[in-house]
Amino acid sequence: MEYPSLSALTPKQRDAVRAIYEEAFPAWQREPFDALVQGAADPSRLQLAMLDAGEVVAFATSVRLQAVPWWFLEYFAVINQRRNEGLGGLLWDAVVERVSDDRGPQIVMEVGRPEEAPLGSAERAIRERRVEFYRRRGARPLNVPAYRVPRFSDDGTEAFLLLAVPPPANPTPSGGALKSLVRSLYVEGYGLPADDPLLRSALASLKAATGEC
């Protein structure tokens, strides 16, 4: 397998990434693809394609948050025809290798809350598999009950479960560290102001859930 940056791909390969992107993520969750590719030149971003014999089979994008020492995994997807072949695990290992420092990886990601999809539905099964995929790779849930983010396609919002992979020697963030991480996700990850209602609601729910000031 090869793992070039999106910026190093041929036009045909970029079109293949776009097809995976549009199939794997609903319109409300997708930022403009051209902006995503252009961001590959930013040193604070990691944008990898996964090539098998020159063919794009998966991709991942992540951004290094500046206010806290975490990488935010924005998009991670395998081409539909090649799922359940272990490619996701290989791509994950490639991402971890590139974002780890001497402490190990510090990666935070959002996944759809399984309990918000109908019991027995295909969507619920997909969400449960995603959570389990990251759990097997060391991810732990973060206690932010009201974590909701803006949709890219309209004025709505969506609820997500926050998962974090902390360095082996460090605990899952809590207290002030968790507040700082959540604040950075909204302000840096989504470009929202520090007093945005979504951020205030998320922080209030964190306080209520943990009893911390």
N, C-alpha and C positions, 0 to 999 in steps of 0.2 A: 504494500500500500504506500501511496505517496500523500503528503499533506501540504500542498502549496497554499499560499495566501490567495484569497479571492482576486486580488489585484494582479496575480501572475497567471491567471487563467486565460485561455483563448476565448474569443467571443462565443463559440459553440459551447464551451464548458460553462461559461457564465450563464448562458441560456438554460443549461441543465440545472444549475444551482437555483435559478429563478423558478423553474418548474417544480423542484422539490419544495422550495419555500412556499409557493402558492398552494401546493397540494397539502402541505403539512400544517399550515397556520391559517385560520380564518382571516378575512379582510380586516376585522377590527383589531387584530393582533399584529398586523404587518405594517411596519414603516415602509416608505417608498424604497423599492429595491435598488434603484440607482444611488440613492443616498447611502444605503447600506454598503454597496460596493466601493463608493468613493471614500468611505470611512476607513477602508483597509490601509490607507497610507498613514493613519494616525497611530503613533507609537503606543498610545494607551489602549488600543484596540487589538484584539486577536481575532482574526477571521480566517478560518481554515476550510478548505475543501478536502474531501477524501476521495482519492482517485484509485480505481482498480483497473490496471492496464489502460490508463488514460481516460477512463470513463468516470464521470462524477457519480458517486454512490451515496454521499452524505456531506453535510457541512455543519459548521458551528461558528457562532460569533459570540464574543465576550468583550466586555469593557472593564478596564481597571478604574475603580472608583478612586477619587483623589482625597476625599475627606477621611476615608477609612481604608485600611489595608485589605480590601476585598476585591475580587473579580466578580462581576455580575454576568452570569450566563444568559445572554439574550435569546439566542435561537440555537436549537440543536435538533437535527432531523436526519433521518436515513430515507433514501428513496423507497417508495412503497413496495416495489417488487423485490427488494432485498432485505426487508425487515425479518427479524427472528433468525438471522444468520450470524449474530455476534458482532456485526459491524459497529453497533452503537458502543459496545464495550471498547473496541479498538479506538474509535474516535474519542471517547472519553479519556482514555489513557494518553492520547496525543495532546489533548487540551491540558490535562493535568501536568504533563511533562513541561509544557511551555509556560504555564502560569505559576509553577511552584518556585519558591525561594528556599533558603536554608531552613525555614520553619515547616515547609510543606505547602500544600495548596490551601487557599482560603477562597472558596467559591460559594456564591449564593445564587439561587435560582427560584423561579416562580413556576408552580404547576397548578392546573385547575383542581379545585377541591372536589374529590370524589363524591362526597356526601351531597353536593349540590346538583349532581346528575341523577336522573331517575334510577331507582334500584333495578338492577337487571338489564339496564340499557347498555348498548355498545359503547356509548360515550363514558359511562361510569367505569366500564372494564378498561378502556384506554387510559383513563386518569389513574386508576389503581395500578396499572402496569408501569406508568411513568413514575409514580411515587416509589414503587418497589425497585425500579431500575436505579434510581438515585440512592435509595436507602441501602442497597447492596454495595454502593460505592462510598458509603460513609456519611451520607446526608442525614441530617436530623431536622425535625420540624422546629420552627421558631414560633413562639407564642405571641402572635399578632393577629387576634381574631378578626379585626375589621380591616385587614389589608385589602384594599381595592385600588385599582389603577385605571387611568383613562383609556378609553378605546381610541384607536387611531382613525377609525372610519366615521365616527359620529360623536355626539356629546355624552354618550353613556359611559358607564364604568363596569368593571368586571372584578369579581372576587378571586383571589389566588391564595394558595397555601405557599408560604415561604419555607424553603429548605436551605440548609447551609452545610457545607463540608468544611469543618474547621481543621486546622493543622493537628496532627496526631497528639501533640503535647498540650494543646490548648482546649479549654472547654467550649461548648456551644455558647455564643454570645448571649448575654443577659444584661439586665440593668442598663446602665449608661452606655455600654458598648452596643447593646441591641438598639437602643434609641438612636444612636449615631448612625448605625448601619441603615435603619429604616429611613431616617431623614435623608441620607445620602442617596438611597434608591429613588426617592421621589424627586429630589432636587437635581441630582446629576443624571440619574437614569431616565427620568421622564421630563426634566426641564421645568418642573413646577416651582412656584415660589415657596419660600419657607413657611408661609402662613396659609398655604392651600388647605381647604377643608378636608380633602382626602388624607393629607398628611396629619392634620390635627386629629382626625377621627382614628387613624391607625395608632397614633401615639397614645390617645386616650384609652383605646381598647387594650393596648399593651399594659398600661398602668392598672386598669381594672382587673386584668387577668392575673397579674403577678402581685398586685398589692404594693408595688414599689412607687416611690414618689418620683 
